[in-house]
Amino acid sequence: MASVAIVGGGPAGLSAALFTAKNGLETVVFDTDETWMHSAHLFNYLGIRSLSGSEFMAVARGQVEDRGGEVRVGEEVTTIEMTDDGFHVTTDDEEYGANYVVLATGANRDLAEELGCKTDDDGIVDVDLSMETSVENAYATGAMVRDQEWQAVIAAGDGGAAALSILSKEKGEHFHDFDTPADVPSLRSE
């Protein structure tokens, strides 16, 4: 089974994790819990009338975990290296292998630079429409790929785009993740 390591547990990282985990890919999120979302209050996020950023984060982490993803809060990634079969991810606590990496570290581009991802003249990580960087199977999302666009809904969309690209590669065709009421456990009749 393919594995996905997601570095960053804000809206972009958790959105990517939600899609990959619910579609059967082994998914781990490394979350330092230093997201700017803890200072936010969401009034302008589609589908949410009013919710603190911390509440949003708790709900989003729960969704990822409910669908089989692992969220490792407080475990910081220190290095990512390419290997013959993917990536080697190192934290202060442990080492991991992954077929895919999604970088969702906000405006911190250090890991992307160390991995060798191309950037523009302003240091913005260069990605294609599917959020893939110049390093094959490494994706970058959110503020690291956009100059001064700090919106949770944009970041979540970037994470979703990265996840759908990964899932499309794994399935060998364009993958669409549409749920219907029959797919949702709480709406199913027993």
N, C-alpha and C positions, 0 to 999 in steps of 0.2 A: 504494500500500500504506500502511496506517496505521502510524504510528510511535509508540513509547512511550518516554518518558524517565523513568527511575527514579532518584530521588535518594536514595542510601543503599544500601550493599552488604552489609547484614546479612541475617539470615534472612528478614525481610519483603520487602526489595527483591529479593533473589535468588530467592525463591519466585515473586514476581510475574513476574520476568524469565524464569524457566524456562518458565512456562506460555505467556507471550506469544511468546517466541522459538520454542518448539517448534511453535507453531501458526501460524507464518508472519508474525508482525508484526515489523517492524523494531524492534529493542529495544536500547537502550543504558542501561547502569547507570553512574552516577557514584558512585564509591566512594572516600571519603577514607581508608579502612582504619583508622578510629578506633572500630570497633565494640567494644562490651563483650564480644563473643564471644571475643576474644583472651585474656580473663581467665577464661573459662569452661571447664568440663570437663563434657561431656554424659554423664550416666548416666540421665537421666529423659526423654530425647527418644525417642519411639516409633520403634522399628526400629534404634536404636543402643545397643549394650551399653556401650561406653566409648570416648570420642573427645574429644580436646582441641578447644576452640573454634577454634583456628587450623587444625587439620586439617579440621574441618567446613567452615570458610570456603573452604579450598583445593578441597575436593571440590565444594562448591556452585558456586563460580565456574567450575570446569571443566565442570560439567553445563550451565550457562548457555551457555558458549562452544561446547561440543560441539553444542548445538542452534541455533546461529546468532546468539546474543546477543553483544553487545560489552560487556565490562566494562572501564571506564576507571578503574583504580586510581590514586589520587593526584590526580584531577581534581575539584576542589570546585566545586559550583554556587554562584554568587554571587547571581544573581537569576533569577526566573521571572516572565514577564509574559504576560497573555492577549493573543492576537491574533485577527484575524477568522477564522482557520482553525486555531486551536489555541493553542499556547504557544510562546514564545520563551525558550529556556534559555541563560543566559550562564554561562560558567566563566572562570577566569583565562586559559585557553588559547584558547577558541573560543566560537562561538555556534551553537546548534542550534535546529531547529524540531521540534515534536512535536504529534501530535494528542491525545495523552493524557499526563498526568503522574501518577506514583505517588510520593508523599512517604513515605520510609521512613527518616527521620533520627532515630530513637529519640525521646527526650524533647525534642529541639530542635525547637521549633515556629516558629522565625523565618520560614522560607520560606512556611509555611502562612499565617501572619499577614500577611506582605507580599503574598501572592496574594489575600488577602481572604476566606479560609476562616473561616466562623463558628466560634466557640469557646464553651464554657460559662463559667460564672462562675469556674471554677478554671483556665481557660486550655486545657482539653482540647479538641482539634479535634473538632468535631461531624461525624459521618459517619452514613450510613444502613447497612443490613445488608450492602450490597455494597461498603462502605468508601468510597463516593463522598462528597465534601465538598459544601458549599453552592455551590462553583464547579464548573460542569458540566465533566465529563471530567477532573477533578482528584481524586485519591484519596489518602487518608491511612491509614497502617497502624501497627501496633505500639504502642510506648510513647507516641506522640503522641496516640493516641485512647483510651488507657486510663490510669487513675490508678494508678500504682505497680505495674502488672502487667508484670514484666520476665521473660518466659518466651520462649525461642526458639521453642518449638512454637506458642505463641499468635501470635507475630509472623509466623511462616511461614504460618499459616492465614489471617491477615489479608491477606498478600500474595497468596495463592492466590485469596481471595475477590475482591480487586480485579481480578486478571487475568481471572478468569472473567466478571466483569461487563463488562470491556472487550471480551473476545472475544464475549460475547453481543450487545453493541451492534454490533459489526462484522458479525456473522453474521445479525443481525435476528431471532434467536430464542435461547431459553435454550441455552447451550453447556455441554456436559459433557466433561471431559477424562479419559476412562477409557482406560488402556492395557491391552492384552492381550499375552500372550507373543509373538504374531506381530508386535507393534509394536516389540519390543525387539530392536535389532540383534544383540546378543550371544546371543540365544536362537533366532534364525532359523537354519534349516538352509540351507546354501548349495547 
